[in-house]
Amino acid sequence: MDEVELFESVPNFSEGRDPSVIDAVAAASSPLHMLDVDPDPDHHRVVISLAGVRERLLDGLVNAIARAAEKIDLRTHAGVHPRVGAADVVPIVPLGQTSLDACREVARAVGDRVWTELQIPVYFYGHGAEWTLADIRNGRAQPDLGGPELHPSAGAVCIGARSPLVAFNVLLAGVTVPEARGLARSLREARSGIRGVQALAFELPGGILQLSMNLFRVDETPPAAVLDTLRRRGVAVRSYEVVGLCPAAAANEAADGKLLEGRIGAAVAREGARRCHERGGDEHAALADRLDAEASSLSALGTGQSDILAGAERCAALAPVLKAAGVLDGELESLALVAARGLRQAVRADTLAAYTVRVTALDRRLSRSP
């Protein structure tokens, strides 16, 4: 099979406290493969990670945005994170060989449907767009579709194409609010700080101060590099976390169980199990049980090098197993390949030297894939 065009989307919805609302919004995206749901009650926000082909993406995102508009009323919303909409930010991110231009096309198509079908104004941001999120949140932009008045309860939706990034939060110790805000400013690439860093400082309940960062050049500035910078500056760090998922090549221990590629592999195994159950029969039922177990294991994949190498091997094995079971299609094959290749790229030179035979076999298998 030829490799198909794949996308990730990581919509941010303005609800982080009511599980019933979060579940309803997540369920509405069901045409897509669900990778992760990560709510934050302090930010009053949930980040949902989804993946799939173009057609699934369009339907799943519009359905989820519609459900968010139905369930979330910004007039009664309060959280520390800035927002303009119930479905606040909807990034479209390339997976595999997909281009940013293709993501921009999808963003436009989603935006057109949101305005036409839901009458919620849309801002376009990111690749190929006039606005940045900062422009929109600071009132320097007008909606590209609809407006100038926003929807009374749902606000507007910011939709755009962007490259992969890591959302990374750090809790600080021993600093004041002005010091935390000054630190955030000093870290921003836009202020001649660290390349690939956007940063805000928030005061959470209990007086806890948080650096909330987007690391948008993860190949240059992964979470570990930010932590090194903070430590060199003498900043006391209480704890840190990845929000949503993290590419394996950029991961540190904060991403244990939150590896993007592990979750993609898990989604492939989970969908394969569902299809095997549909096929029926003892053999398919037994395979479905094994695939469900594999999905749970891959979802929790750790960031250690032995875990990453084993994860790459396991993801590479998914397509042949599903093909033998008669449940493989181009989307699942391509997703499994994206997962395996991403994990393989995260294998360090010292691991390669220690496991030459295994890595050579893995590379041979991946080279035969589309």
SERO-4910 file (N, C-alpha, C, O; in steps of 0.05 Angstrom, whole numbers):
BEGIN
 pado doro    nc1    nc2    nc3   cac1   cac2   cac3    cc1    cc2    cc3    oc1    oc2    oc3
  Met    A     17    -24      0      0      0      0     18     25      0     39     25     12
  Asp    A      8     46    -13     22     72    -12     17     85     14     -4     83     26
  Glu    A     38    101     23     34    116     48     14    138     43     15    152     23
  Val    A     -5    141     62    -26    160     59    -20    186     75     -3    186     92
  Glu    A    -34    207     67    -31    233     80    -44    232    108    -67    226    111
  Leu    A    -28    239    128    -38    237    156    -34    264    170    -16    279    164
  Phe    A    -52    269    189    -52    293    204    -56    287    234    -69    268    241
  Glu    A    -44    305    250    -51    306    278    -65    332    284    -59    352    271
  Ser    A    -84    332    302    -95    357    312    -96    356    342   -101    336    354
  Val    A    -90    380    354    -88    381    383   -107    404    393    -97    424    403
  Pro    A   -133    401    389   -151    423    397   -151    428    427   -150    409    443
  Asn    A   -152    453    434   -154    462    462   -182    473    467   -190    492    454
  Phe    A   -196    461    485   -223    469    491   -224    481    519   -209    474    537
  Ser    A   -242    501    523   -243    517    547   -260    503    569   -280    514    578
  Glu    A   -252    479    576   -264    464    598   -244    445    609   -234    427    595
  Gly    A   -237    448    634   -218    430    647   -227    418    673   -211    406    687
  Arg    A   -253    422    679   -262    414    706   -286    395    706   -288    379    725
  Asp    A   -302    396    686   -326    379    686   -321    355    668   -321    357    644
  Pro    A   -318    331    680   -312    307    664   -333    301    644   -327    290    622
  Ser    A   -358    307    650   -380    300    631   -378    317    606   -383    307    584
  Val    A   -370    342    609   -367    359    585   -343    350    569   -343    348    545
  Ile    A   -321    345    583   -296    336    570   -301    310    554   -293    308    531
  Asp    A   -315    291    567   -321    266    554   -339    270    529   -335    257    509
  Ala    A   -358    288    532   -376    293    509   -362    305    485   -366    297    463
  Val    A   -344    324    491   -329    337    469   -310    316    456   -308    314    432
  Ala    A   -296    301    473   -278    281    462   -293    260    446   -283    252    424
  Ala    A   -316    251    455   -331    231    441   -341    241    414   -344    225    395
  Ala    A   -346    267    412   -356    278    387   -335    276    364   -342    278    341
  Ser    A   -310    273    372   -289    271    351   -285    242    342   -265    237    328
  Ser    A   -303    225    348   -299    196    344   -291    187    316   -280    165    314
  Pro    A   -297    201    294   -286    192    269   -255    191    269   -243    177    252
  Leu    A   -243    205    288   -213    207    289   -203    187    309   -217    176    326
  His    A   -177    181    308   -163    164    327   -156    181    351   -142    201    349
  Met    A   -167    174    375   -162    189    399   -135    180    411   -130    157    416
  Leu    A   -117    200    414    -90    194    425    -88    201    454    -74    187    469
  Asp    A   -101    223    462    -97    232    490   -118    253    497   -127    268    480
  Val    A   -125    254    522   -143    275    533   -129    284    559   -125    269    578
  Asp    A   -122    310    560   -106    320    582   -119    346    593   -113    368    584
  Pro    A   -136    343    614   -149    367    625   -132    381    646   -116    368    659
  Asp    A   -136    407    649   -122    423    670   -143    440    683   -152    459    672
  Pro    A   -150    434    708   -171    449    722   -162    478    728   -180    495    729
  Asp    A   -137    483    733   -128    510    738   -130    528    713   -140    550    715
  His    A   -121    518    691   -123    532    666   -152    531    656   -160    547    638
  His    A   -168    513    667   -196    508    658   -196    503    628   -208    517    612
  Arg    A   -181    482    620   -175    477    592   -169    448    589   -157    435    607
  Val    A   -176    436    566   -168    409    560   -155    408    533   -164    421    514
  Val    A   -134    393    531   -119    388    506   -126    360    497   -120    341    512
  Ile    A   -137    357    473   -144    331    462   -127    326    438   -126    343    419
  Ser    A   -113    304    437    -96    297    415   -109    276    397   -118    255    406
  Leu    A   -111    282    371   -125    266    352   -108    261    327    -90    277    322
  Ala    A   -114    240    312    -98    235    288   -116    221    268   -135    207    275
  Gly    A   -110    224    242   -125    211    222   -120    223    194   -104    241    191
  Val    A   -135    213    175   -134    223    148   -151    248    145   -166    254    164
  Arg    A   -149    261    123   -162    287    119   -192    286    124   -203    302    138
  Glu    A   -206    266    112   -235    265    114   -244    261    143   -262    274    153
  Arg    A   -230    243    158   -236    239    186   -232    265    202   -247    272    220
  Leu    A   -210    278    195   -202    303    210   -224    324    207   -232    336    227
  Leu    A   -233    328    183   -254    349    178   -279    343    195   -289    360    209
  Asp    A   -289    318    192   -313    312    206   -310    312    236   -326    322    251
  Gly    A   -288    299    246   -284    297    274   -280    324    288   -291    329    309
  Leu    A   -265    342    275   -261    368    288   -286    385    287   -292    398    308
  Val    A   -300    385    265   -325    401    265   -345    391    285   -358    406    299
  Asn    A   -347    364    288   -365    353    308   -357    361    336   -374    368    352
  Ala    A   -331    360    342   -321    366    369   -325    396    374   -333    403    397
  Ile    A   -320    413    355   -325    442    359   -354    448    363   -361    464    380
  Ala    A   -371    434    348   -400    438    352   -409    430    380   -424    443    393
  Arg    A   -398    407    390   -405    398    417   -394    417    438   -408    422    458
  Ala    A   -370    428    434   -359    447    453   -377    472    454   -382    483    475
  Ala    A   -386    481    431   -403    505    430   -429    500    444   -441    518    456
  Glu    A   -439    476    443   -464    468    457   -460    466    487   -479    473    502
  Lys    A   -437    457    496   -433    451    524   -419    472    540   -421    473    565
  Ile    A   -404    490    527   -387    509    541   -397    537    536   -401    545    513
  Asp    A   -400    553    558   -409    580    556   -387    598    567   -382    599    591
  Leu    A   -374    614    549   -352    631    558   -362    653    577   -345    664    591
  Arg    A   -387    659    578   -397    680    595   -394    672    625   -395    689    642
  Thr    A   -392    646    630   -389    637    658   -362    623    662   -358    609    682
  His    A   -343    628    644   -318    614    645   -297    630    660   -296    654    657
  Ala    A   -281    616    676   -259    630    690   -236    610    692   -239    588    703
  Gly    A   -213    618    682   -188    602    684   -165    620    679   -167    642    669
  Val    A   -141    610    687   -117    628    685   -107    631    656    -93    650    650
  His    A   -114    612    639   -104    613    611   -120    632    594   -145    631    595
  Pro    A   -108    649    578   -123    666    559   -138    649    539   -130    627    532
  Arg    A   -161    659    530   -178    644    511   -195    664    495   -201    686    504
  Val    A   -204    655    471   -223    670    456   -247    654    448   -267    664    439
  Gly    A   -246    627    454   -269    611    445   -273    586    463   -255    578    477
  Ala    A   -297    575    461   -303    550    474   -285    528    463   -272    513    477
  Ala    A   -284    527    436   -264    512    422   -243    533    415   -246    547    395
  Asp    A   -222    535    431   -205    558    430   -184    558    408   -184    576    391
  Val    A   -168    538    408   -146    536    388   -147    508    376   -148    488    390
  Val    A   -146    507    349   -148    481    335   -124    480    315   -127    487    292
  Pro    A   -101    470    324    -78    468    306    -80    442    289    -90    422    298
  Ile    A    -71    445    264    -69    422    246    -39    417    242    -25    435    233
  Val    A    -30    393    248     -1    387    249      5    363    230    -10    344    230
  Pro    A     26    365    215     33    344    196     44    319    211     59    321    230
  Leu    A     36    296    201     48    271    209     61    257    185     51    259    163
  Gly    A     84    244    190     97    231    168    106    250    146    120    270    152
  Gln    A     99    244    121    108    260     99     89    283     92     93    297     72
  Thr    A     68    287    107     48    308    101     61    335    104     78    340    121
  Ser    A     54    354     86     66    380     86     49    400    102     26    396    108
  Leu    A     63    422    110     48    444    123     28    457    105      7    466    114
  Asp    A     34    457     79     14    468     60    -12    451     60    -34    462     59
  Ala    A     -9    425     62    -33    408     64    -48    414     90    -72    414     90
  Cys    A    -33    418    112    -46    425    137    -61    451    135    -83    454    146
  Arg    A    -49    470    121    -63    496    117    -89    492    101   -109    504    108
  Glu    A    -89    475     81   -113    469     66   -135    458     85   -158    465     83
  Val    A   -127    439    102   -146    427    121   -156    448    140   -180    449    146
  Ala    A   -138    465    150   -147    486    169   -168    504    156   -188    511    168
  Arg    A   -164    511    131   -183    528    116   -210    513    113   -231    525    116
  Ala    A   -208    488    106   -233    472    103   -248    469    129   -273    472    129
  Val    A   -234    465    151   -248    463    177   -260    490    183   -283    491    192
  Gly    A   -245    512    179   -256    538    185   -280    545    169   -299    556    179
  Asp    A   -280    538    143   -303    543    126   -328    529    137   -349    541    138
  Arg    A   -324    504    146   -347    490    156   -357    500    183   -381    501    189
  Val    A   -338    509    200   -345    520    226   -362    545    222   -383    548    236
  Trp    A   -354    562    204   -370    587    200   -396    580    186   -417    591    194
  Thr    A   -395    564    165   -419    558    149   -440    543    165   -464    549    165
  Glu    A   -431    522    180   -450    504    194   -456    513    222   -479    508    231
  Leu    A   -438    526    236   -442    533    264   -444    563    269   -453    571    291
  Gln    A   -438    579    249   -439    608    252   -422    618    276   -429    637    290
  Ile    A   -399    605    279   -379    614    299   -356    627    283   -345    614    265
  Pro    A   -349    652    289   -327    665    274   -301    650    277   -296    636    296
  Val    A   -284    653    256   -259    638    255   -236    657    249   -237    674    231
  Tyr    A   -215    654    265   -189    666    259   -171    644    248   -170    622    258
  Phe    A   -156    650    226   -135    632    217   -108    643    227   -103    667    225
  Tyr    A    -91    625    236    -65    632    246    -44    612    237    -51    592    225
  Gly    A    -19    618    242      2    599    236     11    600    207     11    621    194
  His    A     19    577    196     31    575    170     13    587    148    -10    578    145
  Gly    A     23    606    134      8    618    111    -15    637    119    -31    645    102
  Ala    A    -17    644    145    -38    661    154    -27    688    162     -3    692    167
  Glu    A    -45    708    164    -37    735    170    -32    738    200    -15    754    208
  Trp    A    -46    723    217    -45    728    246    -29    707    261    -25    685    252
  Thr    A    -19    716    284     -8    698    304    -29    695    326    -47    712    328
  Leu    A    -25    675    343    -43    673    366    -41    697    384    -60    706    396
  Ala    A    -16    708    386    -13    732    403    -29    755    392    -41    771    407
  Asp    A    -29    759    365    -45    780    352    -74    777    360    -88    796    367
  Ile    A    -84    752    358   -112    747    363   -119    752    392   -139    766    398
  Arg    A   -103    742    410   -110    744    439   -106    773    449   -119    781    468
  Asn    A    -89    788    436    -85    816    444   -103    836    429    -99    860    432
  Gly    A   -122    825    414   -142    843    401   -131    857    376   -144    877    368
  Arg    A   -109    848    365    -98    861    341   -109    849    315   -101    857    294
  Ala    A   -127    829    317   -136    815    293   -167    817    292   -180    821    312
  Gln    A   -177    814    267   -205    811    262   -210    783    252   -193    772    238
  Pro    A   -233    771    258   -239    745    247   -237    744    217   -245    763    203
  Asp    A   -226    722    206   -224    718    177   -250    710    166   -256    715    143
  Leu    A   -266    696    182   -293    688    174   -312    696    196   -308    690    219
  Gly    A   -333    711    188   -352    721    208   -341    745    222   -322    758    213
  Gly    A   -355    753    243   -347    776    259   -357    802    246   -373    801    227
  Pro    A   -349    825    257   -330    828    278   -340    819    306   -324    814    324
  Glu    A   -366    817    309   -377    808    335   -372    778    337   -376    763    318
  Leu    A   -364    769    361   -360    741    365   -386    728    374   -405    741    382
  His    A   -387    701    373   -410    686    383   -414    692    412   -394    692    427
  Pro    A   -438    697    422   -442    706    449   -432    686    470   -422    695    491
  Ser    A   -435    661    465   -427    641    485   -403    624    477   -388    615    494
  Ala    A   -399    621    451   -377    604    441   -353    620    432   -332    608    426
  Gly    A   -355    647    430   -332    663    422   -324    659    393   -341    663    375
  Ala    A   -299    652    389   -289    647    362   -270    623    364   -263    614    386
  Val    A   -262    612    341   -244    590    339   -219    599    324   -221    611    303
  Cys    A   -196    593    335   -170    598    322   -160    572    309   -155    553    324
  Ile    A   -158    572    283   -151    547    269   -127    553    252   -126    573    237
  Gly    A   -107    535    253    -83    540    237    -65    516    234    -68    497    248
  Ala    A    -47    518    215    -27    498    210     -1    505    224      7    528    223
  Arg    A     11    486    237     36    490    250     52    464    251     42    442    247
  Ser    A     78    467    256     96    444    259     91    432    287     79    445    304
  Pro    A    101    408    292     99    397    319    112    414    340    133    427    335
  Leu    A    100    415    364    112    429    387    107    413    412     92    393    412
  Val    A    120    421    433    116    409    459    106    430    478    119    451    481
  Ala    A     84    425    491     74    443    512     86    433    538     83    410    546
  Phe    A    100    451    552    116    443    575    112    463    598    117    487    594
  Asn    A    103    454    621     98    471    644    119    465    666    126    442    671
  Val    A    128    486    679    147    484    701    136    499    724    129    523    722
  Leu    A    134    487    748    127    500    772    152    511    786    171    496    789
  Leu    A    151    536    793    174    550    804    173    552    834    151    550    846
  Ala    A    196    555    847    197    558    876    214    583    882    234    589    867
  Gly    A    207    597    902    223    619    912    224    644    894    243    659    895
  Val    A    203    648    878    202    672    862    175    687    866    156    674    875
  Thr    A    175    712    861    151    728    863    137    729    836    148    720    816
  Val    A    112    739    835     98    741    810    113    758    790    116    750    767
  Pro    A    122    782    797    138    798    778    163    784    768    170    786    745
  Glu    A    176    769    786    200    755    778    193    733    758    208    728    739
  Ala    A    171    718    763    163    697    745    156    708    717    163    697    697
  Arg    A    142    731    717    135    743    691    160    753    677    162    751    652
  Gly    A    179    764    692    204    773    679    219    749    668    231    751    647
  Leu    A    219    727    683    232    703    673    220    693    647    234    686    628
  Ala    A    193    692    646    179    684    622    187    701    598    192    691    576
  Arg    A    187    727    603    195    746    581    223    740    571    229    740    547
  Ser    A    241    735    590    269    731    583    274    705    568    294    702    554
  Leu    A    256    686    570    259    660    557    248    661    528    256    644    512
  Arg    A    231    680    521    218    680    496    237    685    473    254    703    474
  Glu    A    234    669    451    250    675    427    245    703    417    264    717    408
  Ala    A    220    712    419    213    739    409    227    761    425    229    784    415
  Arg    A    237    755    449    252    774    465    282    768    466    296    775    485
  Ser    A    291    754    445    320    746    443    328    727    465    350    727    474
  Gly    A    309    710    473    314    690    494    324    664    481    343    664    465
  Ile    A    310    642    487    318    616    477    303    611    451    278    615    449
  Arg    A    317    602    431    304    595    405    282    574    409    286    554    422
  Gly    A    259    581    397    238    561    398    221    561    423    207    541    428
  Val    A    222    582    439    207    583    464    187    606    464    194    629    458
  Gln    A    162    599    470    142    618    477    135    613    506    132    590    514
  Ala    A    133    634    523    129    629    551    110    650    563    111    674    556
  Leu    A     94    641    582     77    658    598     81    649    627     88    626    633
  Ala    A     75    667    646     76    660    674     48    663    686     35    683    681
  Phe    A     40    643    701     13    644    713     16    639    743     33    624    753
  Glu    A     -2    652    758     -4    646    787    -28    628    790    -51    635    785
  Leu    A    -23    603    799    -43    583    803    -55    586    831    -43    600    848
  Pro    A    -77    573    837    -88    573    864    -67    564    884    -51    546    879
  Gly    A    -68    577    907    -48    571    928    -22    587    925     -3    581    939
  Gly    A    -22    606    906      2    622    902     24    608    888     47    618    888
  Ile    A     19    585    875     39    571    860     44    585    834     25    593    820
  Leu    A     69    589    826     76    603    802     85    582    781    101    565    786
  Gln    A     75    586    757     79    567    735     90    581    711     79    602    702
  Leu    A    111    569    699    119    577    672    104    558    653    107    534    654
  Ser    A     89    569    635     74    553    615     87    559    588     86    582    578
  Met    A     98    539    575    114    543    551    105    526    528     96    503    531
  Asn    A    108    537    504    107    522    479    135    521    468    147    542    464
  Leu    A    145    497    463    171    493    452    167    486    422    161    463    416
  Phe    A    171    506    405    162    502    377    186    496    358    182    494    334
  Arg    A    210    494    369    232    483    354    244    460    370    266    461    381
  Val    A    228    438    371    235    417    390    261    403    383    274    391    400
  Asp    A    269    404    357    295    392    350    318    408    361    340    397    366
  Glu    A    314    434    366    335    451    377    332    455    407    352    455    422
  Thr    A    307    457    416    302    464    445    281    445    456    257    452    457
  Pro    A    289    421    464    271    402    477    267    410    506    281    428    516
  Pro    A    249    398    521    245    404    549    271    404    566    275    421    583
  Ala    A    288    384    561    313    382    576    330    407    573    343    415    593
  Ala    A    331    419    550    347    443    545    336    467    561    351    483    572
  Val    A    310    469    564    298    490    580    305    486    609    312    506    623
  Leu    A    302    462    619    309    457    647    339    463    652    345    474    673
  Asp    A    356    456    634    384    463    637    388    493    639    404    502    656
  Thr    A    374    508    622    377    537    623    367    548    650    380    565    662
  Leu    A    345    538    660    334    548    685    354    542    708    358    558    725
  Arg    A    365    518    707    384    511    729    409    527    728    420    535    748
  Arg    A    419    533    703    443    550    701    438    578    712    456    591    722
  Arg    A    413    587    709    406    613    719    400    613    749    395    634    761
  Gly    A    400    590    761    395    588    790    366    588    797    359    594    820
  Val    A    348    582    778    319    582    783    312    556    797    319    534    787
  Ala    A    298    558    819    289    534    833    264    523    820    244    537    817
  Val    A    265    497    813    243    484    800    230    464    819    243    446    829
  Arg    A    204    467    823    189    448    840    184    422    825    189    400    834
  Ser    A    172    425    801    165    402    784    160    411    756    160    435    751
  Tyr    A    156    392    738    151    400    710    135    377    697    134    355    707
  Glu    A    121    385    675    104    365    662    101    372    633    103    395    624
  Val    A     97    352    617     89    355    589     58    356    588     45    340    601
  Val    A     48    375    573     19    377    569     12    364    542     24    371    522
  Gly    A     -6    345    542    -11    331    517     10    310    512     18    296    531
  Leu    A     20    308    488     39    288    480     66    301    471     67    324    465
  Cys    A     86    284    470    113    294    463    126    275    443    125    250    447
  Pro    A    137    285    421    152    267    403    175    254    418    189    266    434
  Ala    A    180    229    411    200    213    426    228    226    424    243    225    443
  Ala    A    234    237    401    261    249    397    266    273    415    290    280    419
  Ala    A    245    285    426    249    309    443    243    302    472    244    320    489
  Ala    A    237    277    479    226    271    505    247    269    527    270    259    522
  Asn    A    240    278    551    254    271    575    235    255    593    214    247    584
  Glu    A    243    251    618    226    234    635    198    245    640    181    230    648
  Ala    A    194    271    636    168    282    639    148    271    619    124    273    623
  Ala    A    158    259    598    140    248    577    136    218    580    125    205    562
  Asp    A    145    206    602    139    178    607    109    173    604     93    186    617
  Gly    A    101    154    587     73    148    583     59    169    566     34    167    563
  Lys    A     73    188    555     61    209    539     75    213    512     76    235    501
  Leu    A     87    192    502    101    194    477     81    193    454     63    176    452
  Leu    A     83    213    436     65    214    413     65    188    397     44    178    390
  Glu    A     89    178    391     90    154    374     79    130    388     67    113    376
  Gly    A     83    128    415     71    106    429     41    107    428     28     86    425
  Arg    A     30    131    430      0    133    429    -10    128    401    -32    117    398
  Ile    A      5    135    380     -3    129    353     -3     99    349    -23     88    338
  Gly    A     18     85    358     19     56    356     -4     44    371    -16     24    362
  Ala    A    -11     55    395    -33     44    410    -59     47    396    -76     30    396
  Ala    A    -63     70    382    -87     75    367    -90     54    344   -112     45    339
  Val    A    -68     48    331    -68     27    310    -76      0    322    -94    -14    311
  Ala    A    -64     -7    344    -71    -33    356   -100    -34    365   -113    -54    362
  Arg    A   -109    -12    377   -137    -11    387   -157    -13    364   -177    -28    366
  Glu    A   -152      1    342   -170     -1    319   -168    -29    306   -188    -39    297
  Gly    A   -144    -40    305   -142    -67    295   -158    -87    312   -170   -105    302
  Ala    A   -157    -83    339   -173   -100    356   -203    -98    351   -217   -117    350
  Arg    A   -211    -73    347   -240    -69    341   -248    -83    316   -269    -96    315
  Arg    A   -231    -81    295   -238    -94    270   -237   -124    273   -254   -138    260
  Cys    A   -219   -135    289   -218   -164    293   -243   -173    307   -255   -194    300
  His    A   -253   -158    327   -278   -165    341   -301   -165    321   -318   -183    322
  Glu    A   -301   -146    302   -322   -146    282   -321   -170    264   -342   -180    256
  Arg    A   -297   -180    258   -294   -203    241   -307   -228    254   -318   -245    240
  Gly    A   -304   -230    280   -315   -253    295   -297   -278    292   -278   -278    277
  Gly    A   -304   -298    306   -289   -323    306   -268   -323    328   -259   -303    338
  Asp    A   -261   -347    336   -243   -351    359   -216   -339    354   -204   -326    371
  Glu    A   -205   -343    329   -178   -334    324   -177   -303    324   -158   -292    335
  His    A   -196   -290    311   -197   -261    312   -202   -250    340   -191   -230    347
  Ala    A   -218   -264    355   -224   -255    383   -198   -256    399   -193   -238    415
  Ala    A   -183   -278    396   -158   -280    411   -138   -259    403   -125   -247    420
  Leu    A   -136   -253    377   -118   -232    368   -128   -205    378   -111   -188    385
  Ala    A   -154   -200    378   -164   -175    389   -156   -170    417   -148   -148    425
  Asp    A   -157   -191    434   -148   -189    462   -119   -181    463   -111   -164    479
  Arg    A   -103   -194    447    -74   -188    447    -69   -159    437    -51   -145    448
  Leu    A    -84   -150    417    -80   -123    407    -89   -102    428    -77    -81    431
  Asp    A   -111   -108    442   -119    -90    463    -98    -88    485    -93    -66    495
  Ala    A    -86   -110    492    -64   -109    512    -40    -94    501    -28    -79    516
  Glu    A    -34    -97    476    -12    -82    464    -18    -52    463      0    -36    467
  Ala    A    -43    -45    458    -51    -17    458    -46     -5    486    -36     18    488
  Ser    A    -54    -19    506    -50     -8    534    -20     -5    540    -12     14    552
  Ser    A     -4    -24    531     25    -23    537     38     -1    521     54     14    532
  Leu    A     31      2    496     43     24    480     35     51    490     50     70    488
  Ser    A     10     54    500      1     79    511     19     89    534     23    113    538
  Ala    A     29     70    549     45     76    573     75     75    567     91     74    586
  Leu    A     83     74    542    111     71    535    129     91    549    123    115    549
  Gly    A    151     82    561    169    100    575    189    113    556    190    107    532
  Thr    A    205    131    568    225    146    552    253    135    553    271    146    541
  Gly    A    257    113    568    283    100    568    290     89    541    272     82    525
  Gln    A    316     87    535    324     78    508    315     50    502    308     44    480
  Ser    A    316     32    522    307      5    517    277      5    511    268    -11    494
  Asp    A    261     22    524    232     23    518    228     34    490    211     24    476
  Ile    A    243     54    483    239     67    456    246     47    434    231     45    414
  Leu    A    268     33    437    276     14    416    255     -9    414    246    -16    392
  Ala    A    247    -19    437    227    -40    437    200    -30    425    186    -44    411
  Gly    A    193     -5    432    169      7    421    170      9    391    150      4    377
  Ala    A    193     17    380    196     19    351    192     -8    338    179    -11    318
  Glu    A    204    -29    350    201    -56    339    172    -65    340    162    -77    321
  Arg    A    158    -59    362    130    -68    365    112    -53    345     94    -65    334
  Cys    A    117    -27    342    100    -12    323    105    -22    294     87    -23    278
  Ala    A    131    -28    288    137    -38    261    124    -65    256    118    -72    233
  Ala    A    118    -80    277    106   -107    274     76   -106    271     63   -125    263
  Leu    A     63    -83    277     34    -81    277     23    -86    249      4   -101    246
  Ala    A     34    -72    229     22    -75    202     22   -103    191      1   -113    181
  Pro    A     44   -118    193     43   -146    184     22   -163    199      9   -180    187
  Val    A     19   -159    225      0   -174    240    -29   -167    231    -45   -185    226
  Leu    A    -34   -141    227    -61   -134    219    -67   -142    190    -89   -149    183
  Lys    A    -46   -142    173    -49   -152    146    -56   -181    146    -74   -190    131
  Ala    A    -42   -197    162    -48   -226    163    -76   -231    173    -89   -251    165
  Ala    A    -86   -213    190   -113   -216    200   -134   -206    181   -158   -209    186
  Gly    A   -126   -193    160   -145   -182    140   -159   -157    149   -181   -151    139
  Val    A   -146   -141    167   -159   -117    177   -142    -92    172   -147    -71    183
  Leu    A   -121    -94    156   -103    -71    151   -114    -55    128   -123    -65    108
  Asp    A   -112    -28    131   -116    -10    108    -94     10    107    -75      9    124
  Gly    A    -94     28     87    -72     46     84    -69     65    107    -46     72    114
  Glu    A    -90     74    119    -88     92    142    -74     79    165    -55     90    177
  Leu    A    -82     55    173    -69     41    195    -40     34    189    -23     37    206
  Glu    A    -35     26    165     -7     19    157     11     44    159     33     43    170
  Ser    A      1     67    150     16     91    150     20    102    179     41    112    186
  Leu    A     -1     99    195      2    108    223     23     91    238     39    101    253
  Ala    A     22     64    233     41     47    246     70     54    237     88     53    253
  Leu    A     73     61    212     99     68    202    109     94    214    132     97    221
  Val    A     91    114    216     98    139    229    107    134    258    127    146    267
  Ala    A     93    117    272    100    111    300    128     98    301    145    106    317
  Ala    A    132     77    285    157     63    285    181     80    277    202     80    290
  Arg    A    177     96    257    199    114    248    205    135    268    229    142    273
  Gly    A    185    147    281    190    167    301    205    156    325    223    169    335
  Leu    A    198    132    333    212    120    356    241    112    347    260    116    362
  Arg    A    244    102    323    271     95    313    289    120    313    312    118    319
  Gln    A    278    143    305    294    167    304    303    176    332    323    190    335
  Ala    A    290    166    352    297    174    380    317    155    392    326    158    415
  Val    A    326    134    377    346    116    387    373    129    385    382    137    363
  Arg    A    387    131    407    413    145    407    435    127    397    432    103    395
  Ala    A    457    140    391    480    126    379    491    104    398    498     83    389
  Asp    A    491    110    424    501     90    443    483     65    444    492     43    448
  Thr    A    457     70    441    438     47    441    441     32    415    441      7    415
  Leu    A    445     46    393    450     32    368    474     14    369    474     -8    360
  Ala    A    495     25    382    520      9    384    516    -16    401    528    -37    397
  Ala    A    499    -13    422    495    -36    440    476    -57    428    477    -80    436
  Tyr    A    459    -48    410    438    -67    399    439    -66    368    419    -63    355
  Thr    A    463    -69    357    467    -67    328    449    -86    313    437    -78    293
  Val    A    447   -111    321    432   -131    306    402   -123    306    389   -124    285
  Arg    A    392   -115    329    363   -108    330    357    -83    314    338    -83    299
  Val    A    374    -63    315    369    -39    301    372    -44    271    356    -33    255
  Thr    A    391    -60    263    394    -66    234    369    -81    224    360    -75    202
  Ala    A    359    -99    239    335   -113    231    311    -94    229    294    -96    211
  Leu    A    309    -76    249    287    -56    248    290    -38    224    270    -34    210
  Asp    A    314    -29    218    317    -11    195    311    -26    169    299    -14    150
  Arg    A    317    -51    168    311    -67    144    281    -69    140    270    -66    118
  Arg    A    267    -74    162    238    -76    161    225    -49    152    207    -48    136
  Leu    A    235    -27    164    224     -1    157    230      7    129    214     21    116
  Ser    A    253     -1    119    260      6     91    243     -8     71    240      1     48
  Arg    A    230    -30     79    212    -44     60    184    -33     61    167    -41     45
  Ser    A    179    -15     81    152     -4     83    149     18     62    168     27     51
  Pro    A    124     27     57    119     47     37    133     73     43    132     92     28
***
